[in-house]
Amino acid sequence: MAELGEAIDVVKKKGPEKITSDKESRAEFVKEVVDCYMYLSDVLNCYDVSAKEVTTAYNEKLQFNLKKPREYWKKGRGSERGMAKK
């Protein structure tokens, strides 16, 4: 999925700090993420996947991931890659 690669490229080129503090960098990043979202929405629509199915699967996966040991998240995953802690 080229769109995801483009969003990642923005992060690599600008860095997380600029994406959170620089208006133009953030706008560029958001534009690329929206492209990803639009592509994903199109795929879900093609296969008649409902919002309810996505919500249910997302919540199940989230609960599964939350049960993973703390060490899993310390190995370059989650907040250490720039994702917010919950």
Secondary structure by P-SEA (a helix, b strand, c coil): caaaaaaaaaaaacccccccccaaaaaaaaaaaaaaaaaaaaaaaaacccaaaaaaaaaaaaaaaaaccccccccccccccccccc
